[in-house]
Amino acid sequence: MNDDQEQEFIAAPSPADTVVGKPPRARVEDAVDPDETPRATMERKRDYLEGFLAKKPEEAAVVGPGGQLQQAVIDALKEIYDPEIPVNIYDLGLIYGVEVDDESDVTVTMTLTTPHCPVAETMPGEVELRAASVPGVRDAEVNLVWDPPWGPDKMTDEARLELGML
């Protein structure tokens, strides 16, 4: 810099030089808007819920995964109990899958506790009859598989509780 352009610098005052008064105390009345009382804010606002309350429940699909027909077949299979264990075959984990196609044909994939199970000859037929008897099912087929093998880990918590394993 040259001498013509001398600049003055102003130093900030030291904290000891400034006298600051106490800040005003915060008061609840200052923070609360009189229009927003707890009662006013907690009341249910009709305009907010009007659309939700007026909406009709969506129709669930009849066929396909998660459809009404699949749930009806599962409910029917829950009525079949293993003769040696007081638990239904669905909660026991013997049913690996229930598939319903677009033509209302049901395919049940299941296993048995062991290949030498006393009901190995009759259980798949009973499952097929029970699935085919559900209203709306055109045809039912049972696929008996051994892989993956059944194990206690396939049981639901309700079945384990019933058997005292929980």
C-alpha positions in Angstrom: 0.0 0.0 0.0 1.1 3.4 -0.6 0.7 6.3 1.8 -2.3 7.8 -0.1 -4.4 4.8 0.7 -4.0 4.6 4.5 -6.8 2.6 5.9 -8.1 2.8 9.4 -8.9 -0.4 11.1 -11.4 -0.4 13.9 -10.8 -3.0 16.6 -13.7 -4.7 18.1 -14.4 -3.7 21.7 -13.1 -6.1 24.3 -15.7 -8.0 26.3 -14.7 -6.1 29.4 -15.5 -2.7 27.8 -19.1 -3.7 26.8 -21.8 -3.7 29.4 -24.7 -5.9 28.4 -27.8 -6.1 30.5 -29.5 -9.4 31.4 -31.5 -10.9 28.6 -35.2 -11.0 29.1 -36.7 -14.1 30.8 -38.5 -16.5 28.6 -42.2 -16.8 29.4 -44.6 -19.5 28.4 -47.2 -16.9 27.4 -44.7 -15.5 24.8 -44.2 -18.9 23.2 -47.8 -20.1 23.0 -50.0 -18.8 20.3 -53.5 -18.3 21.8 -55.1 -20.0 18.7 -52.9 -23.1 19.3 -54.1 -24.3 22.7 -53.4 -28.0 23.4 -57.1 -28.7 22.9 -57.1 -27.0 19.5 -54.0 -28.8 18.2 -55.1 -32.2 19.5 -58.6 -32.2 18.1 -59.2 -34.3 15.1 -59.4 -32.2 12.0 -62.2 -33.4 9.8 -60.8 -32.0 6.6 -57.6 -34.1 7.2 -59.4 -37.4 7.7 -62.4 -36.9 5.5 -60.8 -38.6 2.4 -59.4 -41.4 4.5 -62.7 -42.1 6.2 -64.7 -42.0 3.0 -62.4 -44.4 1.1 -63.8 -47.8 0.6 -61.5 -50.8 1.3 -59.8 -52.1 -1.8 -61.0 -55.4 -3.2 -58.4 -58.1 -2.6 -57.5 -60.3 -5.5 -59.3 -63.6 -5.6 -56.6 -65.6 -7.3 -52.8 -65.3 -7.3 -50.4 -64.9 -4.4 -52.0 -63.3 -1.4 -55.5 -63.7 -2.9 -58.6 -64.7 -1.1 -58.6 -68.1 -2.6 -55.1 -68.9 -1.5 -56.0 -67.8 2.0 -59.1 -70.0 2.0 -57.0 -73.0 1.0 -54.5 -72.3 3.7 -57.3 -72.0 6.2 -58.7 -75.3 5.0 -55.2 -76.9 5.4 -55.0 -75.6 8.9 -57.9 -77.9 9.8 -55.8 -81.0 9.1 -53.9 -82.3 12.1 -51.0 -84.6 12.3 -52.3 -87.8 14.0 -49.2 -88.1 16.3 -48.7 -84.4 17.2 -51.6 -82.1 18.2 -50.6 -79.4 15.7 -52.1 -78.7 12.3 -49.9 -79.5 9.3 -49.6 -75.9 8.2 -48.2 -74.7 11.5 -46.1 -77.8 11.7 -44.3 -76.6 8.6 -45.2 -79.5 6.4 -46.8 -77.2 3.7 -44.0 -75.5 1.8 -46.2 -73.6 -0.6 -49.8 -73.0 -1.8 -50.0 -71.6 -5.3 -53.2 -70.5 -7.1 -53.1 -69.8 -10.8 -55.4 -67.6 -12.9 -57.7 -70.5 -13.6 -58.2 -71.2 -9.9 -56.1 -74.4 -10.0 -54.3 -75.0 -6.7 -50.8 -76.6 -6.3 -49.8 -77.5 -2.8 -46.1 -78.3 -2.2 -45.6 -80.3 1.0 -43.5 -82.8 2.8 -43.8 -85.2 5.7 -41.8 -85.4 8.9 -40.1 -88.6 7.7 -40.5 -90.8 4.6 -41.6 -93.6 7.0 -44.4 -91.5 8.5 -47.4 -93.7 9.2 -49.7 -91.4 7.2 -47.3 -91.1 4.2 -49.9 -92.9 2.0 -53.0 -91.0 3.1 -51.9 -87.5 4.1 -51.2 -86.2 0.5 -54.6 -87.5 -0.6 -56.3 -85.8 2.3 -54.5 -82.5 1.6 -55.6 -82.7 -2.1 -59.2 -83.4 -1.1 -59.3 -80.6 1.4 -57.8 -78.1 -1.0 -60.1 -79.2 -3.8 -63.2 -78.8 -1.5 -62.6 -75.1 -1.0 -65.3 -73.1 -2.9 -63.8 -71.5 -6.0 -61.1 -74.1 -6.5 -61.3 -75.8 -9.9 -58.7 -78.4 -9.3 -56.0 -79.3 -6.7 -52.7 -81.1 -7.0 -50.2 -82.0 -4.3 -46.5 -82.3 -4.9 -44.8 -84.3 -2.2 -41.1 -83.3 -1.9 -38.3 -84.4 0.4 -35.9 -81.6 -0.3 -35.5 -79.5 1.7 -36.1 -82.1 4.5 -38.5 -81.2 7.2 -37.0 -80.1 10.5 -38.3 -78.5 13.7 -37.1 -75.1 12.5 -40.0 -75.1 9.9 -42.6 -74.9 12.7 -44.4 -71.7 13.5 -44.0 -70.2 17.0 -47.6 -71.2 17.8 -46.7 -74.9 17.1 -43.6 -74.7 19.2 -45.5 -73.2 22.0 -48.1 -75.9 21.7 -45.4 -78.6 21.9 -43.6 -76.9 24.7 -40.5 -76.1 22.6 -40.5 -72.4 23.3 
